Amino acid sequence: MFQSRFRGSRVSGLILVLAAGPLLAQRPERLVLPPFSLEQVKSYPFPTELTAAASGSRIAWAFEERGIRNIYVAEGPDWNTRALTRYGQDDGQELTSLELSKDGASVVYVRGGDHGSNWDDSLPVNPLGLPLPGPVQIFSVPFEGGEPKAISDGDQPAVSPRGDVVAFIKNSQVWTAPVDGSTPAKRLIAARAESSDLRWSPDGSHLAFVSGRGDHAFVGVYANESTPITWIAPSTSRDSSPRWSPDGSRIAFVRRPGLGGAPSSILERRHQPWAIWTAEAATGAAQQLWKAPETLPGSLPTTHGGANLDWAAGGRIVFLSYADGWPHLYSIPEKGGEPLLLTPGAFMAEHIRLTPDRRSLVFAANHGPAADDLDRRHVMRVPVDRALVELLTPGTGLEWSPVVTGDGRSIVYLGATAERPPLPTVRSAAGSDPRILAEERLPTDFPLAQLVVPKAVTYRSEDGVTVHAQLFERPGGAAKKPAIVYVHGGPPRQMLLGWNYSSYYANAYALNQYLASRGFVVLSVNYRLGIGYGYEFHRPAGAGAQGAAEYLDVKAGGEYLRRLGQVDPARVGIYGGSYGGFLTALALGRGSDVFAAGVDIHGVHDFTAGGSGAGAAFQSAMTGTQRFEPSDRDQALAIAWRSSPVAWVDGWRSPVLLIHGDDDRNVRFAQTVDLAQRLSAKGVPFEELVIVDDTHHFMRHANQLRVNAAIAEFLSRRLGAPDPASSGRP
């Protein structure tokens, strides 16, 4: 399909392995880009769950293609791609927890649920509206092919290194079943708790797990039916993330204080303590290995994977910490000592995996020789005992979720560009011969050559914060164009200079491309509270329910657009989902003079009512504060109210479209019901689109298309007709 040339060089202390991109991603700029439809730009396949067997060269991933989800596999050295399952309906049933047995003979996965949710992630999803929805089930299928076998209802499967048994969670308890489903599942552990994080010992003889008990949590080790569970140094603390040593004799884990104690200030930013402990697996005797520095950045990381704890080769334990202001990788000797910073520099590490030999880590980072790599992701590698970082995939593409095959010969990752959607890519571990897999799954009418390359821009908020954003604009068109601010959710997310690694935000990227094709200028804003720009940007003072300072970044985005010569300042709109819906509603309530219209998709509207990730966190802090002990509870409530869109309805004049699925498990549907009543009482023009029985993530492709079409139609109608020469059919 393409030719590549590689060369090695060293830039800014990094080892670079450079590759020319595929011809597929190299197109000349066109003065006139033909129109395309929403259906075309949403037709891309989206890969997730990329994994590799612990031995050999077998890999597997999940593909979503127009809402139809299947497992795909490939094997070196030929890397021929094939579908392993044959699901054929857009029914909203996601495929998660994908795992290959150690020898690659079996593929295990979960079908159903909504695993990006804040609650009820293991309950069935029923966007088809069937009278009796199907269960969330664990399946296995031979790598060589065959019919998937339902092992049991359940979730969180963990295949034994022996390859014969899978452990999993069902009704908060630990169960097991043969991988081939030859006999019924049986309950393995009936602890008085919610069990999670199942981890087999390297030889498959023991199973470590977390036993969550509300205000405290234990790590336990199961041996067999007749041997009592070994509890690892039980205490009033909350223990998590058990990780086995390579020889299976010891366990590392994360320890945090238990809940309770005198109330702390709700409004004050404070350190969240944590430490790494190690223990003898046989006895449970444990000792502290390392304690996080008692600083704000020293708190437990809240980026992808949290602490990312693992036990590497050479007697070293690896973990992630924000201690120096960036989410960086460290390693520490298993017998104690000073941690070694493995990834110095102004960038973040995420999607982190140990190589099969446990001697290196591969990960994604927003780092490279180009200044705007801060808004991309590239695959990197570093030894666990030296700060010698290799940048494996530089360039203008985006790469993430790397895995090394069990034979150590190949690195596989998911890669995209500004135009081409993500696809699995494989290259040799030595640094040559990249190959894009499953290119044939990209539809022939996908508008690859019609997409624009977003431009990295920065601007300042009124309080001096530098905000990064991406500007989407087609050449030509009207002299004065309508414009839109897009606000991502999360809020710990980052929109990128190309297709995003999250399916939710890949959809937003596709919609932004479509809106640009319709003649809009679109600004995708990475406001404070987001990741990718260091600790102070990610965890700022006065944000969220403590003042909503991030609104200033969104408002400044609208003002930035209004200053552009090609933008009609009277026709600037805004849209966003989840936390982006919250900021959209806040912008319309506080800034109807800036934003002429908006679309609020399943937004948070009242922090004092809870019911979302952000709102629930605030409510948790409130309920943990005893009324009779001195605290800033009442002041915090007042600030949370003023940080909420519902407090600003009196000044809301701009029309809004409210969109929400009523099985939302991230933001309560009641948040939109309440806002609609308040808007109605004040005479604010609003429209509604309710997606019955679908979730926060619009699990059905048909539902997501309906939502996207409604967004585009509303903004086009409310902000004035875009340039007809730039528009396509909806």
VMD Tcl script that draws the C-alpha trace (Angstrom):
set ca {
  {0.00 0.00 0.00}
  {2.81 2.43 0.70}
  {6.53 2.84 0.99}
  {8.32 3.95 4.15}
  {11.84 5.01 4.98}
  {13.27 5.15 8.50}
  {16.18 6.83 10.08}
  {17.34 7.15 13.66}
  {18.30 10.47 15.24}
  {18.33 12.20 18.61}
  {16.38 15.37 19.40}
  {16.07 16.98 22.85}
  {17.38 13.89 24.60}
  {14.93 11.58 22.86}
  {15.73 8.71 20.56}
  {13.53 9.12 17.49}
  {12.46 6.43 15.09}
  {11.09 8.30 12.11}
  {8.76 6.93 9.48}
  {7.16 8.43 6.46}
  {3.37 8.21 6.77}
  {1.27 6.13 4.39}
  {0.29 7.66 1.11}
  {-3.27 7.33 2.31}
  {-2.66 10.23 4.71}
  {-0.71 12.44 2.30}
  {-3.02 14.46 0.08}
  {-2.49 17.89 -1.44}
  {-4.69 20.71 -0.22}
  {-7.68 21.30 -2.44}
  {-9.17 24.69 -3.12}
  {-12.65 23.20 -3.46}
  {-13.67 20.30 -1.23}
  {-16.88 18.55 -2.29}
  {-19.69 18.07 0.24}
  {-20.29 14.88 2.22}
  {-23.07 13.58 4.39}
  {-23.24 12.85 8.10}
  {-23.72 9.18 7.26}
  {-20.48 9.17 5.27}
  {-18.32 10.86 7.90}
  {-19.81 8.59 10.60}
  {-19.20 5.40 8.62}
  {-15.66 4.87 9.92}
  {-14.76 1.68 11.80}
  {-13.52 2.40 15.33}
  {-11.09 -0.01 17.04}
  {-10.82 -0.47 20.80}
  {-9.63 -3.08 23.31}
  {-6.38 -3.83 21.46}
  {-4.58 -6.71 23.18}
  {-1.89 -9.31 22.56}
  {-1.27 -12.84 23.79}
  {1.52 -13.24 26.36}
  {3.35 -15.56 23.97}
  {3.55 -15.73 20.19}
  {2.30 -12.98 17.89}
  {-1.47 -13.12 18.14}
  {-3.47 -9.93 18.63}
  {-7.17 -9.06 18.91}
  {-9.31 -5.95 19.05}
  {-12.95 -4.88 18.90}
  {-14.29 -3.01 15.88}
  {-17.45 -0.90 15.84}
  {-18.71 -0.42 12.27}
  {-21.88 1.66 11.99}
  {-22.94 0.33 15.38}
  {-22.19 -3.32 14.58}
  {-19.52 -4.55 16.98}
  {-17.26 -7.56 16.39}
  {-13.95 -9.04 17.49}
  {-11.15 -9.02 14.93}
  {-7.84 -10.90 15.10}
  {-4.51 -11.08 13.29}
  {-1.25 -12.97 13.70}
  {2.32 -12.32 12.58}
  {4.20 -12.49 10.38}
  {1.44 -12.17 7.74}
  {-0.93 -10.04 9.87}
  {-3.96 -10.99 7.81}
  {-7.04 -9.52 9.45}
  {-10.25 -11.47 9.96}
  {-13.49 -11.13 11.90}
  {-13.78 -13.68 14.69}
  {-17.41 -12.96 15.61}
  {-20.43 -12.37 13.36}
  {-22.75 -10.03 15.23}
  {-24.84 -8.23 12.64}
  {-27.16 -5.73 14.35}
  {-26.86 -2.14 15.55}
  {-28.18 -3.10 18.98}
  {-25.99 -1.05 21.35}
  {-24.21 -4.05 22.90}
  {-20.59 -3.06 23.44}
  {-17.64 -5.47 23.51}
  {-15.18 -4.93 26.38}
  {-12.64 -6.67 28.64}
  {-11.08 -8.36 25.61}
  {-8.31 -10.79 26.60}
  {-6.32 -13.54 24.92}
  {-5.21 -16.61 26.79}
  {-1.44 -16.78 27.34}
  {-0.94 -19.07 24.33}
  {-3.42 -17.11 22.23}
  {-5.70 -20.12 21.73}
  {-8.79 -18.50 23.29}
  {-10.33 -15.06 23.11}
  {-12.50 -13.91 26.04}
  {-14.70 -10.81 26.09}
  {-17.77 -9.22 27.66}
  {-20.83 -8.33 25.60}
  {-23.26 -5.74 26.95}
  {-23.32 -3.07 29.63}
  {-22.01 0.50 29.50}
  {-18.47 0.43 30.82}
  {-17.81 4.14 30.45}
  {-20.51 4.97 32.99}
  {-20.34 6.27 36.56}
  {-22.83 3.72 37.86}
  {-24.65 0.54 36.76}
  {-21.96 -0.22 34.16}
  {-22.61 -3.96 34.41}
  {-26.37 -3.73 33.94}
  {-27.95 -4.46 30.55}
  {-28.36 -1.69 27.98}
  {-31.54 -1.78 25.91}
  {-31.59 1.02 23.28}
  {-33.66 -1.19 20.95}
  {-36.48 -1.09 23.49}
  {-36.89 -4.85 23.64}
  {-39.43 -6.16 26.19}
  {-36.71 -8.31 27.75}
  {-33.14 -7.03 27.29}
  {-30.31 -9.53 27.10}
  {-27.87 -9.96 29.99}
  {-24.29 -8.75 30.26}
  {-22.35 -11.92 29.45}
  {-18.83 -13.28 29.23}
  {-18.01 -15.15 26.02}
  {-15.08 -17.15 24.75}
  {-14.22 -18.14 21.19}
  {-11.24 -20.05 19.77}
  {-8.71 -17.83 18.00}
  {-8.85 -20.18 15.03}
  {-12.58 -19.57 14.69}
  {-15.89 -21.02 15.76}
  {-19.08 -19.99 17.49}
  {-18.69 -17.83 20.62}
  {-19.62 -19.72 23.78}
  {-21.47 -17.90 26.58}
  {-19.53 -18.75 29.73}
  {-21.81 -16.95 32.19}
  {-23.54 -13.73 33.05}
  {-20.84 -11.53 34.59}
  {-18.11 -8.97 34.07}
  {-14.39 -8.22 34.59}
  {-13.01 -11.56 33.33}
  {-9.41 -12.60 34.03}
  {-8.02 -15.61 32.17}
  {-5.66 -17.82 34.15}
  {-2.07 -18.04 32.83}
  {-2.74 -21.76 32.52}
  {-5.36 -20.93 29.91}
  {-8.01 -23.30 31.25}
  {-10.05 -21.13 33.62}
  {-11.47 -17.62 33.64}
  {-12.29 -15.81 36.88}
  {-14.88 -13.03 36.81}
  {-17.25 -10.89 38.86}
  {-20.93 -11.75 39.18}
  {-23.22 -10.05 41.70}
  {-20.14 -8.47 43.32}
  {-18.63 -11.91 44.02}
  {-15.83 -13.90 42.39}
  {-16.80 -16.80 40.11}
  {-14.88 -19.12 37.82}
  {-15.65 -21.22 34.78}
  {-13.72 -23.23 32.20}
  {-12.55 -21.02 29.33}
  {-14.29 -23.30 26.85}
  {-17.59 -23.13 28.77}
  {-17.70 -26.91 29.06}
  {-19.22 -26.85 32.56}
  {-21.34 -24.28 34.40}
  {-19.70 -21.44 36.31}
  {-19.35 -21.71 40.07}
  {-18.88 -19.19 42.83}
  {-15.29 -19.09 44.04}
  {-15.36 -16.42 46.75}
  {-18.34 -15.14 48.73}
  {-16.63 -12.38 50.71}
  {-18.74 -9.84 52.58}
  {-17.93 -7.07 50.14}
  {-17.74 -5.98 46.52}
  {-14.91 -7.85 44.84}
  {-12.91 -6.40 41.92}
  {-9.50 -6.19 40.21}
  {-8.85 -9.92 39.79}
  {-5.16 -10.78 39.29}
  {-3.79 -14.30 38.79}
  {-0.35 -15.19 40.08}
  {2.19 -15.82 37.27}
  {1.75 -19.61 37.57}
  {-2.04 -19.44 37.87}
  {-2.11 -21.09 41.30}
  {-3.41 -18.09 43.29}
  {-5.81 -15.23 42.68}
  {-5.42 -11.76 44.19}
  {-8.44 -9.46 44.38}
  {-9.75 -6.31 46.04}
  {-12.49 -6.61 48.65}
  {-14.22 -3.22 48.85}
  {-16.07 -2.66 52.10}
  {-17.28 0.92 51.89}
  {-15.01 3.06 54.04}
  {-12.12 0.58 53.81}
  {-10.87 -2.11 51.42}
  {-8.61 -5.15 51.64}
  {-6.43 -7.04 49.20}
  {-7.02 -10.78 49.47}
  {-5.28 -13.86 48.04}
  {-7.25 -17.00 47.21}
  {-5.45 -20.37 47.03}
  {-8.11 -23.10 46.95}
  {-11.50 -24.07 48.38}
  {-10.10 -25.48 51.63}
  {-7.55 -22.76 52.43}
  {-8.65 -19.54 54.18}
  {-8.17 -16.34 52.21}
  {-4.94 -14.54 53.07}
  {-5.71 -10.90 53.81}
  {-2.79 -8.61 53.02}
  {-2.00 -6.46 56.07}
  {-5.67 -5.64 56.79}
  {-6.20 -2.15 58.21}
  {-8.63 0.77 58.19}
  {-7.08 1.89 54.88}
  {-8.41 1.51 51.33}
  {-6.10 -0.90 49.48}
  {-6.20 -1.46 45.73}
  {-4.26 -2.40 42.58}
  {-2.65 -5.72 43.65}
  {0.25 -6.65 41.37}
  {2.30 -9.86 41.56}
  {6.09 -10.04 41.53}
  {7.49 -12.00 38.56}
  {8.15 -15.05 40.76}
  {4.70 -14.91 42.38}
  {5.98 -14.68 45.95}
  {5.10 -11.06 46.66}
  {2.42 -8.48 45.93}
  {2.65 -4.72 45.49}
  {-0.44 -2.61 46.10}
  {-1.66 0.96 46.59}
  {-2.75 2.11 50.04}
  {-4.90 5.16 50.77}
  {-6.42 6.29 54.08}
  {-9.90 5.03 54.91}
  {-12.87 7.36 54.83}
  {-14.06 9.34 57.83}
  {-12.35 11.60 60.31}
  {-12.92 15.26 61.03}
  {-14.38 17.17 58.08}
  {-11.90 18.89 55.81}
  {-12.57 22.10 53.97}
  {-14.67 21.45 50.88}
  {-13.38 24.56 49.14}
  {-9.70 24.04 49.90}
  {-7.49 22.11 47.51}
  {-5.65 19.51 49.54}
  {-3.27 16.61 49.08}
  {-4.81 13.17 48.60}
  {-2.32 10.81 50.29}
  {-1.31 7.44 48.89}
  {1.57 5.01 49.18}
  {2.94 1.85 47.60}
  {3.26 -1.19 49.84}
  {4.70 -4.65 49.23}
  {3.73 -7.87 50.96}
  {4.55 -11.56 51.23}
  {1.74 -13.32 49.38}
  {1.86 -16.38 51.64}
  {1.60 -14.56 54.98}
  {0.16 -11.13 54.21}
  {2.99 -9.42 56.09}
  {3.57 -6.04 54.44}
  {5.62 -2.88 54.64}
  {5.53 0.55 53.04}
  {7.84 0.87 50.06}
  {7.19 4.49 49.07}
  {4.98 7.34 50.19}
  {3.83 10.06 47.82}
  {5.12 13.57 48.57}
  {2.58 15.58 50.57}
  {1.94 18.14 47.86}
  {-1.02 18.79 45.61}
  {0.70 17.23 42.56}
  {1.79 14.35 44.79}
  {-1.85 13.22 45.12}
  {-2.99 9.97 43.52}
  {-3.08 10.53 39.73}
  {-6.50 10.83 38.13}
  {-5.33 10.32 34.55}
  {-5.72 7.05 32.60}
  {-4.88 4.01 34.75}
  {-4.41 5.96 37.98}
  {-1.21 4.82 39.68}
  {-0.45 2.41 36.79}
  {1.32 0.18 39.31}
  {3.23 -2.87 38.05}
  {6.08 -5.14 39.09}
  {8.78 -5.08 36.43}
  {11.91 -7.14 35.85}
  {15.21 -6.51 37.56}
  {13.63 -6.03 40.95}
  {11.91 -2.75 40.07}
  {8.36 -1.54 40.65}
  {6.94 1.01 38.22}
  {4.21 3.58 38.76}
  {2.81 6.91 37.57}
  {2.95 10.12 39.58}
  {2.09 13.78 39.02}
  {4.74 14.75 41.62}
  {6.76 17.02 39.32}
  {3.68 18.59 37.74}
  {3.26 16.10 34.87}
  {1.92 12.51 34.86}
  {5.27 10.75 34.56}
  {6.55 7.22 34.92}
  {8.85 6.26 37.77}
  {10.50 3.06 39.00}
  {11.76 2.15 42.42}
  {13.82 -0.82 43.69}
  {11.61 -3.49 45.25}
  {13.66 -3.28 48.45}
  {13.21 0.48 48.71}
  {15.14 3.57 47.75}
  {14.65 6.73 45.73}
  {12.28 6.60 42.77}
  {13.86 7.07 39.34}
  {12.06 9.47 37.00}
  {11.84 7.61 33.71}
  {10.06 10.18 31.53}
  {11.34 13.70 32.25}
  {9.90 16.57 30.26}
  {6.76 18.67 29.82}
  {4.44 15.90 28.61}
  {2.09 13.26 29.96}
  {2.21 9.45 29.78}
  {-0.92 7.32 29.41}
  {-2.10 3.97 27.95}
  {0.87 2.32 29.66}
  {1.86 -1.35 29.19}
  {4.78 -3.45 30.34}
  {6.55 -5.36 27.58}
  {6.33 -9.17 27.86}
  {9.86 -9.38 29.26}
  {8.93 -6.72 31.86}
  {12.08 -4.75 31.01}
  {10.43 -1.80 29.25}
  {7.25 0.22 29.19}
  {5.42 1.31 26.06}
  {2.98 4.18 26.32}
  {1.34 7.11 24.54}
  {2.54 10.67 25.15}
  {1.82 14.16 23.87}
  {5.45 14.73 23.03}
  {7.69 15.00 20.01}
  {9.93 17.37 18.06}
  {7.03 19.52 16.78}
  {5.63 22.25 19.03}
  {2.05 21.17 18.37}
  {2.77 17.56 19.40}
  {1.38 18.74 22.74}
  {-2.01 18.25 21.04}
  {-1.23 14.80 19.61}
  {-0.33 11.35 20.91}
  {2.75 9.34 19.91}
  {3.98 5.92 21.00}
  {7.07 5.92 23.22}
  {9.19 3.29 24.95}
  {11.44 3.47 28.01}
  {13.45 0.87 29.96}
  {12.26 0.36 33.53}
  {15.70 1.16 34.94}
  {16.91 4.11 32.81}
  {15.54 7.48 31.72}
  {16.17 6.69 28.05}
  {12.92 7.49 26.27}
  {12.44 6.47 22.63}
  {9.90 8.25 20.46}
  {8.74 5.52 18.11}
  {6.07 7.25 16.00}
  {6.84 10.94 15.40}
  {5.08 12.95 12.73}
  {1.70 14.55 12.20}
  {-0.27 11.39 12.96}
  {-1.67 10.21 16.29}
  {-0.89 6.85 17.91}
  {-2.02 5.27 21.18}
  {-2.77 2.03 23.09}
  {0.53 0.29 22.25}
  {1.10 -3.39 23.03}
  {4.13 -5.58 22.38}
  {3.45 -9.06 21.07}
  {4.33 -12.01 23.28}
  {7.35 -12.92 21.17}
  {8.69 -9.38 21.60}
  {9.12 -8.89 17.86}
  {6.33 -6.43 17.10}
  {4.66 -3.34 18.53}
  {0.99 -2.91 17.71}
  {-0.92 0.31 18.32}
  {-3.95 2.25 17.15}
  {-3.07 5.06 14.77}
  {-4.86 7.85 12.92}
  {-4.21 11.16 11.17}
  {-6.21 14.35 10.86}
  {-8.06 12.72 7.94}
  {-7.84 8.94 8.34}
  {-9.77 7.43 11.27}
  {-8.00 5.05 13.69}
  {-6.85 1.62 12.54}
  {-4.55 -0.98 14.12}
  {-0.94 -0.60 13.01}
  {1.93 -3.03 13.48}
  {5.67 -2.42 13.23}
  {8.72 -4.37 14.24}
  {10.08 -3.73 17.71}
  {13.41 -2.87 16.05}
  {11.81 0.09 14.33}
  {10.89 -0.74 10.77}
  {8.13 -1.87 8.41}
  {4.93 -0.26 9.80}
  {1.79 -1.75 8.36}
  {-1.78 -0.51 8.74}
  {-4.20 -3.37 9.36}
  {-7.80 -3.67 8.20}
  {-7.65 -0.72 5.76}
  {-10.28 -2.53 3.72}
  {-12.80 -1.89 6.53}
  {-12.79 1.84 5.74}
  {-15.83 2.39 3.46}
  {-15.09 3.43 -0.11}
  {-17.32 6.51 0.25}
  {-15.72 7.71 3.49}
  {-14.79 11.38 2.78}
  {-11.07 10.94 3.44}
  {-9.90 13.59 0.99}
  {-12.64 16.05 1.96}
  {-11.73 16.53 5.62}
  {-9.86 19.59 6.81}
  {-6.69 19.51 8.89}
  {-7.48 21.41 12.12}
  {-5.09 24.18 13.09}
  {-3.56 24.46 16.57}
  {-4.34 27.85 18.12}
  {-3.95 29.43 21.55}
  {-5.59 32.39 23.24}
  {-5.80 33.83 26.75}
  {-8.70 33.96 29.14}
  {-9.44 37.17 31.01}
  {-7.56 35.88 34.08}
  {-4.42 35.15 32.01}
  {-4.74 31.38 31.47}
  {-3.38 30.16 28.11}
  {-5.95 27.95 26.39}
  {-5.16 25.49 23.59}
  {-7.74 24.79 20.90}
  {-8.17 23.39 17.40}
  {-9.69 25.46 14.61}
  {-11.68 23.72 11.83}
  {-12.35 25.75 8.71}
  {-12.81 25.01 5.03}
  {-11.17 27.35 2.53}
  {-13.43 29.76 0.67}
  {-17.09 30.20 1.45}
  {-18.93 33.27 2.64}
  {-17.15 36.49 3.55}
  {-18.71 36.31 7.01}
  {-19.31 32.83 8.39}
  {-21.21 31.48 11.39}
  {-18.97 29.96 14.04}
  {-19.27 27.38 16.81}
  {-17.38 26.68 20.03}
  {-17.23 22.95 20.78}
  {-16.73 22.02 24.44}
  {-15.61 18.50 25.34}
  {-16.81 16.62 28.40}
  {-14.98 14.77 31.12}
  {-13.56 17.19 32.09}
  {-10.18 15.33 32.25}
  {-9.99 14.95 28.47}
  {-8.04 16.54 25.63}
  {-9.22 17.11 22.09}
  {-6.45 16.55 19.57}
  {-5.18 17.57 16.13}
  {-6.84 14.56 14.57}
  {-9.10 11.66 15.38}
  {-9.45 11.07 19.11}
  {-8.70 7.78 20.88}
  {-12.12 7.86 22.59}
  {-15.12 6.75 20.52}
  {-17.22 9.49 22.17}
  {-14.77 12.19 21.08}
  {-14.06 10.61 17.71}
  {-17.76 11.20 17.08}
  {-17.33 14.85 18.11}
  {-14.35 15.14 15.76}
  {-16.44 13.75 12.90}
  {-19.26 16.17 13.70}
  {-16.85 19.13 13.83}
  {-15.57 18.10 10.41}
  {-19.14 17.95 9.12}
  {-20.00 21.36 10.56}
  {-16.89 22.81 8.92}
  {-18.03 21.27 5.62}
  {-21.34 23.11 6.06}
  {-19.59 26.48 6.19}
  {-19.07 26.91 9.94}
  {-15.82 27.90 11.60}
  {-15.47 25.49 14.55}
  {-13.24 26.02 17.59}
  {-12.69 22.92 19.76}
  {-11.59 24.24 23.18}
  {-9.33 22.46 25.67}
  {-10.40 24.38 28.78}
  {-8.74 24.17 32.20}
  {-9.59 20.95 34.09}
  {-8.46 19.03 31.01}
  {-5.38 16.84 30.68}
  {-2.27 17.31 28.57}
  {-1.00 20.63 29.92}
  {0.29 19.83 33.40}
  {-1.08 19.61 36.93}
  {-2.01 23.25 37.49}
  {-4.13 23.25 34.33}
  {-5.69 19.87 35.17}
  {-6.44 20.62 38.83}
  {-6.86 24.41 39.04}
  {-8.23 26.44 41.94}
  {-11.78 27.75 41.78}
  {-13.00 25.32 39.11}
  {-16.04 23.06 38.89}
  {-18.42 23.35 41.84}
  {-15.86 25.61 43.53}
  {-16.30 28.53 41.15}
  {-16.48 27.28 37.53}
  {-13.35 29.22 36.52}
  {-13.18 27.04 33.37}
  {-16.14 29.00 32.03}
  {-13.72 31.87 31.38}
  {-11.86 29.68 28.88}
  {-15.07 28.89 27.01}
  {-16.23 32.51 27.01}
  {-12.82 33.59 25.74}
  {-13.17 31.00 22.96}
  {-16.36 32.67 21.79}
  {-14.69 36.07 21.93}
  {-11.71 34.70 19.98}
  {-14.05 33.60 17.19}
  {-15.85 36.95 17.19}
  {-12.52 38.70 16.56}
  {-11.73 36.61 13.47}
  {-12.22 38.62 10.31}
  {-14.11 35.85 8.52}
  {-16.60 35.28 11.38}
  {-19.91 37.07 11.81}
  {-19.74 38.07 15.51}
  {-23.53 37.95 15.81}
  {-23.63 34.29 14.73}
  {-21.43 32.45 17.22}
  {-22.94 29.33 18.78}
  {-21.80 26.65 21.20}
  {-22.37 22.96 21.78}
  {-21.00 20.23 24.03}
  {-21.83 17.03 25.84}
  {-21.69 15.95 29.48}
  {-19.37 18.42 31.25}
  {-19.34 20.17 27.88}
  {-23.13 20.33 28.17}
  {-22.71 21.94 31.59}
  {-20.37 24.57 30.14}
  {-22.69 25.11 27.19}
  {-25.60 25.78 29.53}
  {-23.44 28.02 31.74}
  {-22.25 29.94 28.68}
  {-25.83 30.51 27.51}
  {-26.91 31.59 30.99}
  {-23.97 33.90 31.64}
  {-23.05 34.88 28.08}
  {-26.09 35.10 25.81}
  {-24.51 38.31 24.50}
  {-21.61 36.19 23.14}
  {-23.38 32.94 22.20}
  {-26.42 33.28 19.97}
  {-27.56 29.64 20.32}
  {-26.39 26.35 21.77}
  {-26.91 22.61 22.05}
  {-26.65 21.15 25.54}
  {-26.18 17.37 25.38}
  {-26.78 15.54 28.69}
  {-25.25 18.39 30.67}
  {-24.88 18.89 34.41}
  {-27.07 21.83 35.45}
  {-27.15 21.85 39.25}
  {-24.09 20.88 41.29}
  {-26.07 21.03 44.53}
  {-28.37 18.24 43.29}
  {-25.57 15.77 42.51}
  {-26.37 13.15 39.92}
  {-23.23 13.20 37.82}
  {-19.52 12.54 38.08}
  {-18.80 16.13 39.12}
  {-22.03 16.69 41.02}
  {-21.84 13.36 42.80}
  {-18.28 14.10 43.93}
  {-19.46 17.36 45.44}
  {-22.43 15.69 47.10}
  {-20.12 13.05 48.54}
  {-18.01 15.76 50.12}
  {-21.12 17.41 51.50}
  {-22.66 14.28 53.03}
  {-19.31 13.40 54.59}
  {-19.39 16.67 56.55}
  {-21.04 16.42 59.94}
  {-23.50 19.26 60.61}
  {-22.28 19.74 64.19}
  {-18.60 20.02 63.31}
  {-17.16 23.29 62.01}
  {-16.82 23.31 58.25}
  {-17.34 25.49 55.18}
  {-20.38 23.46 54.13}
  {-22.80 26.38 53.77}
  {-20.28 28.54 51.90}
  {-19.48 25.60 49.61}
  {-23.18 25.11 48.85}
  {-23.58 28.77 47.95}
  {-20.57 28.67 45.61}
  {-21.74 25.39 44.05}
  {-25.10 26.98 43.32}
  {-23.50 30.02 41.68}
  {-21.29 27.64 39.66}
  {-24.40 25.91 38.24}
  {-26.28 26.90 35.07}
  {-29.62 26.89 36.94}
  {-28.43 29.93 38.92}
  {-28.16 31.95 35.71}
  {-31.48 31.23 34.01}
  {-32.68 34.81 34.59}
  {-30.06 36.08 32.14}
  {-30.51 33.27 29.60}
  {-31.88 34.59 26.30}
  {-30.34 32.45 23.56}
  {-32.28 29.43 22.23}
  {-31.03 26.00 23.18}
  {-31.57 22.41 22.10}
  {-31.56 19.95 25.04}
  {-30.56 16.36 24.20}
  {-30.50 13.49 26.69}
  {-30.85 9.71 26.77}
  {-33.07 8.68 29.65}
  {-30.94 5.66 30.63}
  {-27.96 7.96 31.19}
  {-25.59 6.44 33.77}
  {-23.19 9.39 33.92}
  {-25.54 12.37 34.32}
  {-29.02 11.88 35.76}
  {-31.82 12.56 33.28}
  {-33.40 14.59 36.08}
  {-30.78 17.29 35.46}
  {-32.33 18.03 32.07}
  {-35.92 17.61 33.29}
  {-35.26 20.24 35.96}
  {-33.58 22.68 33.56}
  {-36.40 22.36 31.03}
  {-38.93 23.40 33.70}
  {-36.82 26.40 34.70}
  {-36.36 27.54 31.09}
  {-40.06 27.15 30.41}
  {-40.97 29.25 33.44}
  {-38.68 32.06 32.26}
  {-39.83 31.93 28.65}
  {-36.42 30.91 27.31}
  {-36.81 29.26 23.87}
  {-35.74 25.64 24.00}
  {-36.24 22.44 22.03}
  {-35.87 18.83 23.19}
  {-34.62 15.54 21.83}
  {-34.98 12.59 24.21}
  {-33.40 9.28 23.23}
  {-35.45 6.62 25.00}
  {-33.56 3.81 26.77}
  {-30.14 4.81 25.49}
  {-27.24 5.86 27.67}
  {-24.77 8.73 27.98}
  {-22.75 7.24 25.12}
  {-25.62 6.69 22.66}
  {-24.78 3.03 22.22}
  {-26.79 2.68 19.00}
  {-25.20 4.12 15.88}
  {-28.67 5.10 14.61}
  {-29.27 7.12 17.77}
  {-25.92 8.90 17.51}
  {-26.67 9.78 13.88}
  {-30.03 11.17 14.96}
  {-28.35 13.27 17.65}
  {-25.69 14.57 15.26}
  {-28.27 15.48 12.64}
  {-30.31 17.36 15.23}
  {-27.25 19.32 16.38}
  {-26.31 20.30 12.83}
  {-29.87 21.23 11.87}
  {-30.47 23.32 15.00}
  {-27.22 25.26 14.71}
  {-27.72 25.82 10.98}
  {-31.26 27.09 11.54}
  {-30.50 29.26 14.56}
  {-27.21 30.75 13.32}
  {-28.33 31.40 9.76}
  {-27.93 29.38 6.61}
  {-24.29 28.51 5.88}
  {-22.68 29.00 2.50}
  {-24.68 26.78 0.09}
  {-21.52 26.03 -1.90}
  {-20.00 24.43 1.20}
  {-23.01 22.44 2.30}
  {-23.82 18.81 1.68}
  {-26.92 16.82 2.31}
  {-27.58 16.22 6.05}
}
mol new
graphics top color blue
foreach p $ca { graphics top sphere $p radius 0.5 }
foreach p [lrange $ca 0 end-1] q [lrange $ca 1 end] { graphics top cylinder $p $q radius 0.2 }
display resetview
